[in-house]
C-alpha cells in the first residue's frame, strides 16, 4: 500500500514514513492510493473477532511495512479491557430504544473518543522510532480532547516529545486540568491567545516550513495524521457488527446496479442485500466522520453519515448548500460544546479529494482559496453516492437533549454527544438503525451538565479534585515564530 498527497505533489510513500511525517510536503494530507474492498464473506468473518483482532485485520490492509506479528502484538497491547474501562467490547453499544444506539467511545484514559486512536498512535510511534533509533518532536493543536488524549498516550514514551497548542481560556476547566496538570518532562503545553483555528494554522505553518520540520524532526498527532484516522475506522465496523447482530446473516454481496458509479479504488460499497446502519457524528475537524467515509468506501454498508455541528456550522452549511466557506477567528463562536468550536475542518480535504476524483490541482486550489462551491452534480454525489447528510445544534438544543436523554432513557450524555443525538433524531430513516458516536463522558463538561440537569455529573474515582492540581503551561501569543522559538528551546536534539 502506498500513500499520496491530496494535492497531488510528491512521491508515493509507505505507511511508516507518513506516520512520522504528518502533512505532505505540498501542504496536503495523505490518503491511500486506493481503499481496500471487503466483501460479505469478510464481514461475516470479522463479526466474530475481538476488537483487537478486528483492528489488526483492518490495519493490516493499509500497513505492509510493519511485520504482521508486530502489528498484531501492538493492537493486542493497545485494545485491552483494562485500558478501556474494563469493557471487553472496547466500544460497546448502548441501546436507547429499538433502532437508536449510542456507541461508547469514551472509556479510555482521558474519557474521550480520541483515546481510541491516540493509544495506538503512541504505540506505533514508539515502535517505529525504536526501529530507526530516532526521536520525534510532536506538534499538535487541540480544541479540547485531542491534547489530553495525545499527552496521556505519549507520556513516558521513548524518543517522543509533545508540544501541544490549545486556545487560551476556551476549554472546559476539566479539559484544561487533564492537560496542564501533567508534569512529565516530555510534555509541553502552550496556551495560544486565540481560537483553535489559530492553533491549527500554526501547526500547519510549522509543518509547511520543510527545512524546520525536517531539522527538528517535527511530527503530528492531529487527525491530519493518517494513522490516527485509520485507527478510527475500526470502531465503525465494531458498531455495525453490534447493531446488526440480530439481523439476518450477511449474505453474498450482489453486484452494483448497471451504470452505478464505482467508489474510488473499488466497486460501489453498499451491497443492496446487506443490513445497513447509519451513523451520526458530532463534528469539528471532520476526522471522526471522515473515518466513517473510509469505512463506507471499503464496503461497510452505511446508509447515511450524518454530520452534526454546533453553532460553528460551516460543515452543515456545506452539506446543505454545496458551498464551503471557513470563517475567521472573530466569527468562530465559543460554545458549550467547545471541542467542536472549529471553522476550518482539516480532514475535510480528504473527502473533497475523493469527491474531486483525486484531482490534486483542483484540491489545492479549493483549499488555498477563501471558499469554494460544488456544482449541482457534485452536490448530488455528496448526498447520493457518498450518503452524507447534516444538521445543526445550539446551546438551547444541547440543554434540552441532555435533559430529555436523562429523563427518557436514563442516560447522561455530554454536550457534544447531545449535538449528535439531537441531529440523529431529526435524520433517522425508518427501518435503518442509527448509531450516535459518543464523544466524551459528561464529567468533562460539568458546568453545562449542571445547567441542563441541576445535578453534578458523576466522576470516576481519582478525578474528583483534578482542577486543583498544579498546572504546567506556558501562555503564548498567536505567533508562528514564538512557537518555533519555544520548540528550539525544548526540542529533542536527536
C-alpha positions in Angstrom: 0.0 0.0 0.0 1.3 3.4 -1.0 0.1 6.9 0.1 -0.3 10.1 -1.9 -1.0 13.7 -1.1 -4.5 15.1 -1.6 -2.8 17.9 -3.5 -1.1 15.6 -6.0 2.5 16.6 -5.2 5.5 14.5 -4.1 6.2 10.8 -4.3 4.1 7.8 -3.2 5.2 6.8 0.3 4.9 3.9 2.7 2.9 3.9 5.9 5.7 4.2 8.4 7.1 7.3 6.5 3.8 9.2 6.6 3.3 8.0 10.2 6.2 10.1 11.3 5.7 12.9 8.8 2.2 14.2 9.3 1.4 16.7 6.5 2.7 16.1 3.0 5.5 18.4 1.7 3.0 20.2 -0.6 0.7 21.0 2.3 -1.8 18.3 1.5 -2.9 15.3 3.6 -2.0 11.7 2.9 -4.5 9.2 1.5 -4.0 5.6 0.3 -3.8 5.2 -3.4 -6.9 3.0 -3.1 -9.4 1.8 -0.5 -9.1 -2.0 0.1 -12.5 -3.6 -0.5 -14.2 -6.1 1.9 -16.9 -8.4 0.8 -19.8 -10.1 2.6 -17.7 -13.1 3.4 -15.0 -11.0 5.1 -17.6 -9.1 7.0 -19.2 -12.3 8.2 -15.7 -13.5 9.4 -14.8 -10.2 11.1 -18.0 -10.0 13.1 -16.7 -12.9 15.2 -13.4 -11.2 16.2 -12.4 -9.3 19.3 -11.9 -5.6 18.9 -8.1 -6.0 18.9 -8.3 -8.7 16.3 -10.6 -6.6 14.2 -8.2 -3.7 14.5 -5.3 -5.9 13.2 -7.4 -7.2 10.3 -8.3 -3.6 9.1 -4.9 -2.0 9.8 -3.1 -4.8 8.0 -4.9 -3.9 4.8 -3.2 -0.5 4.9 0.1 -1.3 6.7 2.6 -3.6 4.9 5.9 -2.2 6.2 5.4 -3.5 9.8 5.7 -7.3 10.2 2.3 -8.9 10.8 3.3 -10.4 14.1 4.5 -7.0 15.4 1.3 -5.2 14.2 -0.8 -7.9 15.9 1.1 -7.5 19.1 0.7 -3.7 19.0 -3.1 -3.9 18.5 -3.4 -6.5 21.2 -1.4 -4.4 23.7 -3.4 -1.3 22.9 -7.0 -2.5 22.8 -7.3 -4.2 26.2 -10.3 -4.1 28.5 -8.2 -2.8 31.4 -7.2 0.3 29.3 -10.8 0.9 28.2 -12.9 0.9 31.3 -13.0 -2.8 31.8 -15.3 -3.3 28.9 -14.3 -6.3 26.7 -16.2 -4.9 23.7 -13.9 -1.8 24.0 -16.6 0.3 22.2 -19.9 -1.2 23.5 -23.3 -0.2 22.0 -25.8 1.2 24.4 -29.4 1.0 23.1 -31.6 4.0 23.9 -34.6 2.5 22.1 -35.0 0.0 19.3 -33.0 1.2 16.3 -31.3 4.1 18.2 -28.0 3.5 19.8 -25.0 5.3 21.5 -21.6 3.8 20.7 -19.4 4.3 23.7 -16.1 5.6 22.6 -15.1 7.3 25.9 -13.9 4.5 28.1 -10.2 5.3 27.6 -7.7 7.0 29.9 -8.9 10.6 29.2 -12.7 9.8 28.9 -12.9 10.9 25.2 -13.1 9.2 21.9 -9.7 10.5 20.9 -8.2 7.7 23.1 -9.4 5.1 20.6 -6.8 6.2 18.1 -4.2 8.0 20.2 -3.4 5.0 22.3 -2.5 3.1 19.2 -0.6 6.1 17.7 1.6 6.2 20.8 2.5 2.6 20.4 3.2 2.9 16.7 5.4 6.0 17.3 7.5 4.2 19.9 7.8 1.1 17.8 8.9 2.8 14.6 11.2 5.3 16.4 12.8 2.4 18.2 13.4 0.6 14.9 15.1 3.6 13.4 16.9 4.8 16.5 15.4 8.2 16.1 13.4 10.8 18.1 10.2 12.7 17.2 9.0 16.1 18.4 5.2 16.1 18.1 3.5 19.4 17.4 -0.3 19.3 17.8 -3.4 21.5 18.3 -6.4 20.8 20.4 -9.8 22.3 20.9 -10.3 20.1 24.0 -9.8 16.4 23.9 -7.1 15.7 21.4 -4.5 17.3 23.6 -5.1 15.2 26.7 -5.5 12.0 24.7 -2.2 12.6 22.9 -0.3 13.5 26.1 -1.6 10.6 28.1 -0.7 8.3 25.1 2.8 9.8 24.7 3.8 10.4 28.3 6.9 8.4 29.1 7.3 7.1 25.6 10.9 6.7 24.5 12.0 9.2 21.8 8.9 11.3 21.9 8.3 14.9 23.0 4.9 16.7 22.7 4.3 20.4 22.1 0.5 20.9 22.3 -1.2 24.1 21.4 -4.6 25.0 22.8 -6.8 28.1 22.7 -6.2 30.0 25.9 -9.3 30.0 28.1 -11.5 28.2 25.6 -11.6 24.7 27.0 -13.6 23.4 30.0 -11.9 23.5 33.4 -11.7 19.7 33.4 -10.1 19.6 29.9 -7.5 22.2 30.9 -6.7 20.3 34.1 -6.3 17.0 32.3 -3.6 18.5 30.1 -2.0 21.2 32.3 -1.6 19.0 35.4 0.8 16.6 33.7 4.3 17.1 35.0 6.1 14.7 32.6 9.3 16.2 31.2 8.4 15.2 27.6 5.1 17.1 27.7 4.8 20.8 26.9 1.5 22.7 26.9 1.2 26.1 25.0 -2.0 28.1 25.5 -2.3 30.3 22.5 -4.0 33.7 22.7 -6.6 32.9 20.0 -9.1 30.2 18.9 -8.5 26.6 17.9 -8.2 27.5 14.2 -5.3 29.8 15.1 -3.6 26.9 16.8 -4.2 24.6 13.8 -2.9 27.3 11.4 0.4 27.5 13.4 0.8 23.7 13.3 0.3 23.8 9.5 2.7 26.7 9.1 5.4 25.0 11.0 4.8 21.7 9.1 4.9 23.6 5.8 8.4 25.0 6.7 10.1 21.9 5.4 13.6 22.9 6.5 12.5 23.5 10.1 10.2 20.4 10.1 13.0 18.1 8.9 15.8 19.5 11.0 13.7 19.4 14.2 12.0 16.1 13.4 8.5 17.5 13.7 5.6 15.1 13.5 1.8 15.4 14.2 -0.8 13.7 16.3 -3.8 15.6 15.0 -6.1 13.7 12.7 -4.2 15.2 9.8 -2.0 12.2 10.6 -3.4 9.3 8.5 -2.6 6.8 11.2 -5.0 8.4 13.6 -7.8 8.4 11.2 -7.1 4.8 10.2 -7.4 3.6 13.8 -10.8 5.3 14.0 -12.1 3.3 11.0 -12.2 0.2 13.3 -15.0 1.3 15.5 -17.3 1.9 12.6 -17.1 -1.8 11.8 -17.4 -2.7 15.5 -20.5 -0.6 15.8 -22.0 -2.1 12.7 -21.5 -5.6 13.9 -23.1 -4.9 17.3 -26.1 -3.1 15.7 -26.8 -5.8 13.2 -26.2 -8.9 15.5 -29.9 -9.8 15.4 -30.3 -9.0 11.7 -30.4 -11.8 9.1 -26.9 -13.3 8.4 -24.6 -11.5 6.0 -25.2 -12.9 2.5 -23.1 -12.7 -0.6 -22.8 -9.2 -1.8 -24.8 -8.5 -5.0 -23.1 -6.6 -7.8 -23.8 -2.9 -8.1 -26.6 -1.8 -10.4 -25.7 -1.4 -14.0 -24.3 2.1 -14.6 -23.6 2.7 -10.9 -20.5 4.9 -10.3 -17.8 2.9 -8.5 -16.2 4.2 -5.4 -12.6 5.3 -5.6 -10.5 2.2 -5.8 -13.3 -0.4 -5.9 -17.0 -1.2 -6.5 -19.9 0.7 -5.1 -19.5 0.0 -1.4 -23.1 -0.7 -0.1 -24.5 -4.0 -1.4 -28.2 -4.0 -1.5 -28.7 -7.3 0.3 -26.7 -6.5 3.4 -28.3 -5.0 6.5 -27.4 -1.3 6.7 -26.9 1.2 9.5 -26.4 5.0 9.8 -24.0 6.9 11.9 -24.4 10.4 13.4 -21.1 12.0 14.3 -20.5 15.2 16.3 -18.1 17.0 14.0 -15.5 19.8 14.3 -12.3 18.9 12.4 -14.1 16.2 10.3 -11.6 13.5 11.3 -14.1 11.3 13.2 -16.7 11.3 10.4 -14.0 11.0 7.7 -13.1 7.6 9.2 -16.7 6.6 8.6 -16.3 7.8 5.0 -13.3 5.5 4.6 -15.2 2.6 6.2 -18.0 3.1 3.7 -15.6 3.2 0.8 -14.2 -0.1 1.9 -17.6 -1.7 1.7 -19.2 -1.3 5.1 -23.0 -1.0 4.4 -23.6 2.5 5.8 -26.9 4.1 4.7 -26.1 7.6 5.9 -23.2 9.5 7.5 -24.8 12.4 9.4 -22.6 15.3 10.3 -23.7 17.1 13.4 -22.3 20.6 14.1 -22.8 23.2 16.8 -23.2 27.0 16.2 -19.9 26.8 14.2 -21.9 25.3 11.3 -19.5 25.7 8.3 -19.8 21.9 7.6 -23.6 21.9 7.9 -23.7 24.9 5.6 -21.6 22.9 3.1 -23.8 19.8 3.1 -27.0 21.9 2.8 -25.8 24.3 0.1 -22.6 22.9 -1.5 -20.6 26.0 -0.5 -17.6 25.7 1.8 -16.6 29.0 3.4 -14.4 28.8 6.5 -14.7 31.6 9.0 -12.1 33.7 10.8 -11.4 33.8 14.5 -13.8 36.6 15.1 -16.7 34.6 13.6 -15.9 31.4 15.5 -18.2 31.1 18.4 -17.2 29.9 21.9 -19.9 27.3 22.7 -20.8 24.8 25.4 -19.6 22.0 23.1 -16.1 23.6 22.9 -14.3 20.7 21.1 -16.4 21.5 18.1 -15.6 25.2 18.0 -13.8 24.9 14.7 -14.4 26.7 11.4 -11.6 25.2 9.3 -12.0 21.4 9.2 -8.7 20.0 8.1 -9.8 16.4 7.4 -12.5 17.8 5.1 -9.8 18.0 2.4 -9.6 14.2 2.3 -13.2 13.8 1.5 -13.1 16.5 -1.1 -10.1 14.8 -2.7 -12.2 11.7 -3.2 -15.2 13.8 -4.5 -12.9 15.6 -7.0 -11.5 12.2 -8.2 -8.1 12.8 -6.7 -7.6 15.9 -8.9 -4.7 17.3 -6.9 -4.5 20.7 -8.6 -8.2 21.3 -8.0 -8.0 20.3 -4.4 -5.0 22.6 -3.9 -6.9 25.5 -5.5 -10.0 24.8 -3.3 -8.1 24.7 0.0 -5.9 27.7 -0.8 -8.9 29.9 -1.7 -11.2 31.7 0.8 -14.1 29.4 -0.3 -15.3 27.1 -3.0 -18.7 25.8 -4.3 -19.7 22.5 -5.8 -21.6 22.0 -9.0 -25.2 20.7 -8.8 -24.0 17.3 -10.0 -21.2 17.2 -7.3 -23.7 18.2 -4.6 -26.0 15.3 -5.7 -23.0 13.0 -5.5 -22.3 14.1 -1.9 -25.9 13.2 -0.9 -26.2 10.1 -3.1 -23.0 8.2 -3.8 -21.3 9.3 -0.6 -24.5 9.4 1.5 -23.8 12.4 3.6 -26.4 14.5 5.5 -26.0 17.1 8.2 -27.7 19.1 10.9 -27.0 21.8 13.5 -27.5 22.2 17.2 -27.5 25.2 19.6 -26.9 25.7 23.3 -30.6 25.5 24.0 -30.8 22.3 21.9 -27.9 20.8 23.9 -29.6 21.5 27.3 -32.9 20.1 26.1 -31.3 17.0 24.6 -29.2 16.3 27.7 -32.3 16.7 29.9 -34.5 14.6 27.7 -32.0 11.8 27.3 -31.7 11.5 31.0 -35.4 11.6 31.6 -36.5 9.3 28.7 -33.6 6.9 28.6 -31.9 7.2 32.0 -28.6 8.1 30.2 -26.4 11.1 31.0 -24.5 12.5 27.9 -22.0 15.2 27.3 -22.8 18.3 25.2 -21.1 17.1 22.0 -22.9 13.8 22.1 -26.1 15.8 22.7 -25.4 17.7 19.5 -25.2 14.3 17.8 -28.3 12.9 19.3 -30.4 16.0 18.5 -29.4 15.8 14.8 -29.7 12.0 14.8 -33.4 12.2 15.9 -34.0 14.6 13.0 -32.3 12.4 10.4 -33.4 8.9 11.3 -34.7 6.7 8.5 -37.4 4.1 9.0 -36.0 0.6 9.3 -32.4 1.7 9.5 -30.6 1.5 12.9 -29.0 4.8 13.9 -25.8 4.9 15.9 -24.7 8.1 17.6 -21.0 8.2 18.3 -20.4 9.2 21.9 -17.5 11.7 22.1 -16.8 12.2 25.8 -18.0 11.5 29.3 -20.3 14.1 31.0 -17.8 14.8 33.8 -15.6 16.7 31.4 -18.3 19.4 31.0 -19.8 19.8 34.5 -21.0 23.4 34.0 -23.2 22.6 31.1 -24.5 19.3 32.8 -25.4 21.3 35.9 -27.3 23.8 33.8 -29.2 21.1 32.0 -30.0 18.8 34.9 -29.4 20.7 38.1 -27.0 17.9 39.1 -23.3 17.4 39.3 -22.2 14.7 36.8 -20.5 11.7 38.4 -16.7 11.4 38.2 -14.6 8.4 38.1 -12.5 7.6 41.2 -9.3 9.6 41.3 -10.6 12.6 39.3 -12.5 14.4 42.0 -10.1 17.2 42.5 -8.3 17.4 39.2 -8.9 21.1 38.7 -7.0 21.9 41.9 -3.8 20.1 40.8 -0.7 22.2 40.0 -0.6 23.4 36.4 2.4 23.3 33.9 1.5 25.5 30.9 3.0 28.4 29.0 0.7 31.1 27.7 1.9 32.3 24.3 1.0 34.8 21.6 -0.7 33.7 18.4 2.6 33.8 16.5 4.3 31.1 14.5 7.8 32.4 15.3 7.1 32.3 19.1 6.2 28.6 18.8 9.3 27.9 16.7 11.4 29.6 19.4 9.8 27.6 22.2 10.3 24.3 20.3 14.0 25.2 19.7 14.5 25.7 23.4 13.0 22.3 24.3 13.5 20.1 21.3 14.9 16.6 21.5 18.3 17.1 19.7 18.5 13.5 18.3 
